[in-house]
Amino acid sequence: MLGSKLFNLLKDLSTADRKLLFYKEKKTEDKRFKQFIYLLKSNLNTADDFNKSLMQIKNTFYSGQSEKIKNDHIRRLIDFCIKQIEDLKIDQFIKDNASIRNYILTKVYNKTQTRTSYQDYLSKLYNSAKDSNEFWIMNYYINKMANLKLLSQTDDDFKEWRNLLSSQINLIQEFYHEEIGNVYSKIGSSYVDDRTTLNQFKSQFLNQDYILKQIEIIPNLKVKANLYLTLARFNFEDEVKYAFYSTTAIRIIKNVDDSDSDLIRRKIFFASFLHAFHFNHSYSVLKKLLLKIISFNKKAQFEEPKIYFYLFLIQIVKNDKEGDLNYYNVNAKKYFSEEEFTYFYNFLEALQFYKSNDYKSTKRVLNKLSLVKNPYIVSWSNCLEIITNYKQGNVDLTERLILKEFKKLASNSNRIFTINSSIVVTVKIANLINLKIPKNYDELFLRSTKLSPIHNFMIDSINH
């Protein structure tokens, strides 16, 4: 779409932003601003509205010119409008962030003739950034101020120089611990999606003993919590170890109250939900974890469609119609309005049709999910399609779908989350139609005693 970036920037503008841009238009003689203001005043609820406004500008302001020239004008206008919005946002950000403002001023006045002003802005930079976690700003300040202290060669300045370097050593160590904790967290978060991830890193530090030693020497409680979360994720398939490490992570930051700690807590709760879902823990536990995550997301002004998907999914499975945030009393579709998330709603819709024995509609909706890139939704959809056809008596089609799913499951053998449950459902139906089962799947079928809620629901529904 032409101007998609501009459309998104325009949608994000607040009323105060628009007033500032209207005011700027009155102070300038730049004719492009009149076209920009026309866009600002237009009703731009959809991309189609935006395109219509662009065409109106194109045909009104550039009438009588060739189509090529008109299009060139529109492209330049789009670039101009984007720059005006970016400049506005940068000005506002600098105004609201003293550290960035003072950092820029130190860059501007780092000259021999303005050395006094430069040092003053460095001092202001320190005062505005000393309580923040901005490593790069504090490291920049120390480097620049240390250079200044060496110029005079006085005893007092040399003493301060040593103090600055001592602070820098502590700063770098703390930054290293924090960043290595973030690396561990990223690797841990990918583990349930690909247990072979650890093999990609030729390093001995990704083992339990090494991480526990790091936890002992690191003073930062948030980094400790992140590392315990990593250990919990690495032990996803061990219910005892997972519970120990995840509860320890929560306990460590119990009395730490800031946005970073909230983010870690949210990560722990989501990892714990996945673990509880995988092992089919009680419905009350699953629901409580999801509502906690939603609460954290609202506090951070962050929308996460997959959390609503899981909440609505377990409500459908358990036929739970209680509470304000419930699949049965809200417009669930609005939580998945963006195109990249519509498959979540489609699966919920298919599940509802299946529950009401409307198998034709179930299969129609499941057909939309055949090309989805989420491997779990694809697997669950395939299982639901297999059971639907089995219940309809379509034995030949059921057999073909089972064989297809066996191949798909083989390609997902590196994954952990609910894949064993999909194997159990597929093997169960294969047994019912006397289809030969690969030995490794049959062995896993016999070992798996706990299925996810959605797979448990599908198994229970076979005989109903």
C-alpha positions as CSV (number, residue, x, y, z in Angstrom):
1,M,0.0,0.0,0.0
2,L,1.3,3.4,-1.0
3,G,2.1,5.5,2.2
4,S,1.4,2.7,4.6
5,K,4.0,4.1,7.0
6,L,2.4,7.5,6.9
7,F,-1.0,6.0,7.5
8,N,0.2,4.3,10.7
9,L,2.0,7.4,11.9
10,L,-1.2,9.5,11.3
11,K,-3.3,7.0,13.3
12,D,-0.9,7.3,16.2
13,L,-1.1,11.1,16.5
14,S,-2.8,12.4,19.6
15,T,-5.1,15.5,19.7
16,A,-2.2,17.5,21.2
17,D,0.1,16.4,18.4
18,R,-2.4,17.5,15.8
19,K,-2.9,20.9,17.4
20,L,0.9,21.5,17.3
21,L,1.0,20.6,13.6
22,F,-2.0,22.9,12.9
23,Y,-0.2,25.7,14.7
24,K,3.0,25.0,12.7
25,E,1.0,25.2,9.4
26,K,-0.1,28.8,10.3
27,K,3.5,29.8,10.8
28,T,4.9,28.5,7.6
29,E,4.6,29.4,4.0
30,D,5.5,25.9,2.8
31,K,2.6,24.9,0.5
32,R,3.0,21.2,1.2
33,F,1.7,21.9,4.7
34,K,-1.8,22.7,3.3
35,Q,-1.9,19.2,1.8
36,F,-0.6,17.7,5.0
37,I,-3.3,19.5,7.0
38,Y,-5.9,18.2,4.5
39,L,-4.8,14.7,5.4
40,L,-4.9,15.5,9.1
41,K,-8.4,16.7,8.9
42,S,-9.6,13.7,6.8
43,N,-11.5,10.8,8.4
44,L,-8.8,8.1,8.2
45,N,-10.3,5.1,10.0
46,T,-9.2,2.6,7.4
47,A,-6.5,2.2,4.8
48,D,-9.1,2.7,2.1
49,D,-10.1,6.1,3.7
50,F,-6.4,7.1,3.5
51,N,-6.0,6.1,-0.1
52,K,-9.1,8.1,-1.0
53,S,-7.7,11.2,0.7
54,L,-4.4,10.8,-1.2
55,M,-6.3,10.5,-4.5
56,Q,-8.3,13.6,-3.6
57,I,-5.0,15.5,-3.0
58,K,-3.5,14.1,-6.2
59,N,-6.4,15.2,-8.4
60,T,-7.1,18.6,-6.6
61,F,-3.6,20.0,-6.0
62,Y,-1.9,18.5,-9.1
63,S,-4.7,18.6,-11.7
64,G,-3.6,19.2,-15.3
65,Q,-0.3,17.3,-14.9
66,S,0.6,13.9,-16.2
67,E,-0.1,10.8,-14.1
68,K,3.7,10.2,-13.6
69,I,4.2,13.8,-12.3
70,K,1.2,13.5,-10.0
71,N,2.5,10.2,-8.5
72,D,6.0,11.8,-8.0
73,H,4.4,14.7,-6.2
74,I,2.4,12.3,-3.9
75,R,5.5,10.3,-3.1
76,R,7.4,13.4,-2.1
77,L,4.4,14.7,-0.1
78,I,4.3,11.4,1.8
79,D,8.0,11.7,2.6
80,F,7.5,15.3,3.7
81,C,4.5,14.4,6.0
82,I,6.5,11.5,7.6
83,K,9.4,13.8,8.3
84,Q,7.1,16.4,9.9
85,I,5.6,13.8,12.2
86,E,9.1,12.3,13.0
87,D,10.5,15.8,13.9
88,L,7.5,16.5,16.1
89,K,7.9,13.2,17.9
90,I,11.7,13.7,18.3
91,D,11.2,17.2,19.7
92,Q,8.6,15.8,22.2
93,F,10.9,12.9,23.2
94,I,13.9,15.2,23.8
95,K,11.7,17.6,25.8
96,D,10.4,14.7,28.0
97,N,13.8,13.0,28.4
98,A,16.5,15.2,30.1
99,S,19.2,12.6,29.5
100,I,18.8,12.6,25.8
101,R,18.6,16.4,25.7
102,N,21.8,16.8,27.7
103,Y,23.5,14.0,25.7
104,I,22.8,15.9,22.4
105,L,24.0,19.2,24.0
106,T,27.3,17.6,25.0
107,K,27.7,16.5,21.3
108,V,27.0,20.0,20.1
109,Y,29.4,21.8,22.6
110,N,32.3,19.4,22.6
111,K,34.6,22.1,21.2
112,T,37.6,24.0,22.6
113,Q,35.8,27.4,22.7
114,T,32.8,25.9,24.5
115,R,34.7,23.6,26.9
116,T,33.0,25.1,30.0
117,S,29.5,24.6,28.6
118,Y,30.5,21.1,27.5
119,Q,31.5,20.2,31.1
120,D,28.3,21.7,32.5
121,Y,26.2,19.6,30.1
122,L,28.1,16.5,31.1
123,S,27.4,17.2,34.7
124,K,23.7,17.7,33.9
125,L,23.8,14.4,31.9
126,Y,25.0,12.6,34.9
127,N,22.4,14.1,37.2
128,S,19.6,13.2,34.8
129,A,20.8,9.6,34.1
130,K,22.3,8.4,37.4
131,D,19.1,6.8,38.5
132,S,18.3,5.1,35.2
133,N,19.4,1.8,33.7
134,E,20.8,3.4,30.6
135,F,24.3,1.9,30.4
136,W,25.3,3.6,27.2
137,I,24.6,7.1,28.6
138,M,26.4,6.5,31.9
139,N,29.3,4.9,30.1
140,Y,29.5,7.8,27.7
141,Y,29.5,10.2,30.6
142,I,32.3,8.4,32.4
143,N,34.5,8.2,29.3
144,K,34.1,11.9,28.5
145,M,34.4,13.2,32.0
146,A,37.4,11.0,32.7
147,N,39.1,12.6,29.7
148,L,38.4,16.0,31.0
149,K,39.8,15.1,34.5
150,L,43.1,14.1,32.9
151,L,43.6,17.4,31.2
152,S,44.6,19.4,34.4
153,Q,46.8,16.7,36.1
154,T,45.9,18.1,39.5
155,D,45.7,15.7,42.5
156,D,42.0,16.3,43.0
157,D,41.1,15.7,39.3
158,F,43.3,12.6,39.3
159,K,41.5,11.3,42.4
160,E,38.2,11.9,40.7
161,W,39.5,10.2,37.6
162,R,40.2,7.0,39.6
163,N,36.7,7.2,41.2
164,L,35.2,7.4,37.7
165,L,37.1,4.4,36.5
166,S,36.1,2.4,39.6
167,S,32.4,3.3,38.9
168,Q,32.9,2.3,35.2
169,I,34.2,-1.2,36.2
170,N,31.1,-1.7,38.4
171,L,28.8,-0.4,35.7
172,I,30.3,-2.7,33.0
173,Q,30.1,-5.8,35.3
174,E,26.5,-5.0,36.1
175,F,25.7,-4.5,32.5
176,Y,27.4,-7.7,31.5
177,H,25.4,-9.7,34.1
178,E,22.1,-8.1,32.9
179,E,22.8,-8.7,29.3
180,I,24.0,-12.3,29.7
181,G,20.8,-12.9,31.8
182,N,18.8,-11.6,28.8
183,V,20.6,-13.9,26.4
184,Y,19.9,-16.9,28.7
185,S,16.3,-15.8,28.9
186,K,16.0,-15.7,25.1
187,I,17.5,-19.1,24.7
188,G,15.3,-20.5,27.4
189,S,12.1,-19.0,25.9
190,S,12.9,-20.9,22.6
191,Y,13.5,-24.2,24.3
192,V,9.9,-25.5,24.2
193,D,9.7,-24.6,20.5
194,D,13.0,-26.2,19.6
195,R,14.8,-28.4,22.1
196,T,17.8,-28.5,19.6
197,T,18.4,-24.8,20.2
198,L,21.1,-25.6,22.8
199,N,23.0,-27.6,20.2
200,Q,23.4,-24.5,18.1
201,F,25.5,-22.8,20.7
202,K,28.9,-24.4,21.1
203,S,29.3,-23.3,24.7
204,Q,29.6,-25.1,28.0
205,F,27.8,-22.3,29.9
206,L,24.4,-23.5,28.9
207,N,24.2,-26.1,31.7
208,Q,22.5,-26.2,35.0
209,D,25.6,-26.1,37.3
210,Y,27.2,-23.2,35.5
211,I,24.0,-21.1,35.6
212,L,23.6,-21.9,39.4
213,K,27.2,-20.7,40.0
214,Q,26.4,-17.4,38.1
215,I,23.3,-17.0,40.3
216,E,25.5,-17.2,43.4
217,I,27.9,-14.4,42.3
218,I,25.4,-12.0,40.7
219,P,24.0,-9.5,43.1
220,N,21.2,-8.1,40.9
221,L,17.9,-9.8,42.0
222,K,16.2,-9.3,38.6
223,V,19.1,-11.0,36.8
224,K,18.9,-13.9,39.4
225,A,15.2,-14.2,38.7
226,N,15.8,-14.3,34.9
227,L,18.4,-17.1,35.3
228,Y,16.0,-19.1,37.5
229,L,13.4,-18.7,34.9
230,T,15.8,-20.0,32.3
231,L,16.5,-23.1,34.4
232,A,12.7,-23.6,34.7
233,R,12.3,-23.5,31.0
234,F,15.2,-25.9,30.4
235,N,13.3,-28.3,32.8
236,F,10.0,-27.8,31.1
237,E,9.3,-31.5,30.9
238,D,10.1,-32.1,34.6
239,E,7.2,-31.1,36.7
240,V,9.1,-31.1,40.0
241,K,12.2,-29.1,38.8
242,Y,10.0,-26.7,36.8
243,A,7.9,-25.9,39.9
244,F,11.0,-25.3,42.1
245,Y,12.8,-23.0,39.7
246,S,9.8,-21.0,38.6
247,T,8.6,-20.4,42.2
248,T,12.1,-19.4,43.2
249,A,12.3,-16.9,40.4
250,I,9.0,-15.3,41.6
251,R,10.1,-15.3,45.2
252,I,13.4,-13.6,44.5
253,I,11.7,-10.5,43.0
254,K,8.7,-10.5,45.3
255,N,9.6,-7.2,46.9
256,V,11.1,-5.6,43.8
257,D,8.5,-3.2,42.3
258,D,9.4,-1.7,38.9
259,S,8.5,-2.2,35.3
260,D,11.4,-4.5,34.6
261,S,10.4,-6.8,37.5
262,D,6.8,-6.8,36.2
263,L,8.1,-7.9,32.8
264,I,10.0,-10.8,34.4
265,R,6.9,-11.8,36.4
266,R,4.9,-11.7,33.3
267,K,7.4,-14.0,31.5
268,I,7.3,-16.4,34.5
269,F,3.5,-16.5,34.5
270,F,3.4,-17.2,30.8
271,A,6.1,-19.9,30.9
272,S,4.1,-21.4,33.9
273,F,0.9,-21.3,31.9
274,L,2.5,-23.2,29.0
275,H,3.9,-25.8,31.4
276,A,0.5,-26.1,33.2
277,F,-1.3,-26.3,29.9
278,H,1.1,-29.0,28.6
279,F,0.5,-31.1,31.7
280,N,-3.2,-30.3,32.0
281,H,-3.1,-28.8,35.4
282,S,-6.4,-27.7,37.0
283,Y,-8.6,-25.2,35.1
284,S,-8.5,-22.8,38.0
285,V,-4.7,-22.6,37.8
286,L,-4.7,-22.1,34.1
287,K,-7.3,-19.4,34.2
288,K,-5.6,-17.6,37.2
289,L,-2.3,-17.5,35.3
290,L,-3.9,-16.1,32.2
291,L,-5.7,-13.4,34.1
292,K,-2.5,-12.4,35.8
293,I,-0.8,-12.0,32.5
294,I,-3.6,-9.9,31.1
295,S,-3.4,-7.7,34.2
296,F,0.3,-7.1,33.6
297,N,-0.2,-6.5,29.9
298,K,-2.9,-3.9,30.7
299,K,-0.5,-2.2,33.1
300,A,2.1,-2.0,30.4
301,Q,-0.4,-1.0,27.8
302,F,0.4,-4.1,25.8
303,E,-2.1,-6.2,23.8
304,E,-1.3,-9.8,23.3
305,P,-3.9,-11.8,21.2
306,K,-2.5,-15.2,22.0
307,I,-3.3,-14.8,25.7
308,Y,-6.9,-14.1,24.9
309,F,-6.9,-17.0,22.6
310,Y,-5.8,-19.4,25.4
311,L,-8.3,-17.9,27.8
312,F,-11.2,-18.3,25.4
313,L,-10.0,-21.8,24.4
314,I,-10.1,-23.2,27.9
315,Q,-13.4,-21.4,28.5
316,I,-14.9,-23.2,25.5
317,V,-13.3,-26.6,26.5
318,K,-14.6,-26.3,30.1
319,N,-17.9,-24.6,29.1
320,D,-17.1,-21.8,31.5
321,K,-19.5,-18.8,31.0
322,E,-18.6,-16.9,34.2
323,G,-16.7,-13.6,34.4
324,D,-16.7,-10.3,32.4
325,L,-13.9,-11.4,30.1
326,N,-15.5,-14.5,28.7
327,Y,-15.7,-15.9,25.2
328,Y,-19.5,-16.3,25.6
329,N,-20.3,-12.7,26.6
330,V,-17.8,-10.6,24.6
331,N,-17.2,-10.0,20.9
332,A,-14.2,-12.4,20.8
333,K,-13.4,-11.5,17.2
334,K,-12.2,-8.0,18.2
335,Y,-9.3,-9.4,20.1
336,F,-7.9,-10.9,16.8
337,S,-8.8,-8.1,14.4
338,E,-5.3,-7.9,12.8
339,E,-5.0,-10.2,9.9
340,E,-1.9,-12.0,11.2
341,F,-4.0,-13.2,14.3
342,T,-7.3,-14.2,12.6
343,Y,-6.3,-17.8,12.7
344,F,-6.7,-17.8,16.5
345,Y,-10.3,-16.8,16.1
346,N,-10.8,-19.3,13.3
347,F,-9.7,-22.2,15.6
348,L,-12.0,-21.0,18.4
349,E,-14.9,-20.8,15.8
350,A,-14.1,-24.4,14.5
351,L,-14.1,-25.7,18.1
352,Q,-17.5,-24.2,18.8
353,F,-18.9,-25.7,15.7
354,Y,-17.5,-29.1,16.7
355,K,-19.0,-28.8,20.1
356,S,-22.4,-28.2,18.6
357,N,-21.9,-31.3,16.3
358,D,-21.9,-29.0,13.2
359,Y,-19.2,-31.0,11.5
360,K,-19.7,-29.4,8.1
361,S,-19.0,-26.0,9.4
362,T,-16.1,-27.3,11.6
363,K,-14.3,-28.6,8.5
364,R,-15.1,-25.5,6.5
365,V,-13.3,-23.3,9.1
366,L,-10.5,-25.8,9.7
367,N,-9.8,-25.6,6.0
368,K,-8.7,-21.9,6.5
369,L,-6.1,-23.1,9.0
370,S,-4.2,-25.4,6.6
371,L,-1.6,-22.8,5.6
372,V,-1.2,-21.2,9.1
373,K,2.5,-21.0,10.2
374,N,1.8,-21.6,13.9
375,P,2.8,-25.3,14.2
376,Y,0.7,-25.9,17.3
377,I,-2.5,-24.5,15.9
378,V,-1.9,-26.5,12.7
379,S,-1.4,-29.7,14.7
380,W,-4.4,-29.1,16.9
381,S,-6.5,-28.3,13.8
382,N,-5.3,-31.5,12.1
383,C,-6.3,-33.6,15.2
384,L,-9.7,-32.0,15.3
385,E,-10.2,-32.6,11.5
386,I,-9.2,-36.3,12.0
387,I,-11.7,-36.8,14.8
388,T,-14.4,-34.9,12.9
389,N,-14.0,-37.2,9.9
390,Y,-13.8,-40.3,12.1
391,K,-17.1,-39.3,13.8
392,Q,-18.7,-38.8,10.3
393,G,-17.6,-42.3,9.3
394,N,-15.2,-41.1,6.6
395,V,-12.7,-43.9,7.2
396,D,-10.6,-43.5,4.0
397,L,-10.2,-39.7,4.5
398,T,-9.5,-40.2,8.2
399,E,-6.7,-42.6,7.3
400,R,-5.1,-40.2,4.8
401,L,-5.3,-37.4,7.4
402,I,-3.6,-39.6,10.0
403,L,-0.8,-40.6,7.7
404,K,-0.3,-36.9,6.8
405,E,-0.3,-35.9,10.4
406,F,2.3,-38.6,11.3
407,K,4.7,-37.0,8.7
408,K,3.9,-33.5,10.1
409,L,4.6,-34.6,13.7
410,A,7.9,-36.2,12.6
411,S,9.0,-32.8,11.3
412,N,8.1,-31.3,14.7
413,S,10.0,-33.8,16.7
414,N,12.3,-31.0,17.9
415,R,9.3,-29.3,19.6
416,I,8.0,-30.0,23.1
417,F,4.8,-28.1,23.8
418,T,1.7,-30.4,23.3
419,I,3.3,-32.4,20.5
420,N,3.1,-35.5,22.6
421,S,-0.6,-34.8,23.1
422,S,-1.2,-34.5,19.3
423,I,0.6,-37.9,18.9
424,V,-1.7,-39.5,21.4
425,V,-4.8,-38.2,19.7
426,T,-3.6,-39.3,16.3
427,V,-2.5,-42.8,17.5
428,K,-5.8,-43.2,19.4
429,I,-7.9,-42.7,16.2
430,A,-5.4,-44.9,14.2
431,N,-6.0,-47.7,16.6
432,L,-9.8,-47.3,16.3
433,I,-9.6,-47.8,12.5
434,N,-6.9,-50.5,12.7
435,L,-4.2,-48.4,11.0
436,K,-0.6,-49.5,11.4
437,I,1.3,-47.1,13.7
438,P,5.0,-46.2,13.6
439,K,6.7,-47.9,16.6
440,N,8.1,-44.7,18.1
441,Y,4.7,-43.1,18.2
442,D,3.1,-46.2,19.7
443,E,5.7,-46.1,22.5
444,L,5.1,-42.4,23.2
445,F,1.4,-43.1,23.2
446,L,1.8,-45.7,26.0
447,R,4.1,-43.3,28.0
448,S,2.0,-40.2,27.8
449,T,-0.4,-40.0,30.7
450,K,-1.1,-36.3,30.7
451,L,-2.6,-34.5,27.7
452,S,-3.2,-30.8,27.2
453,P,-6.8,-29.5,27.9
454,I,-7.6,-29.3,24.1
455,H,-6.4,-32.8,23.4
456,N,-8.1,-34.2,26.5
457,F,-11.3,-32.6,25.3
458,M,-10.9,-34.2,21.8
459,I,-10.3,-37.6,23.3
460,D,-13.3,-37.3,25.6
461,S,-15.5,-36.2,22.7
462,I,-14.8,-39.4,20.6
463,N,-17.4,-41.4,22.6
464,H,-20.0,-38.7,22.8
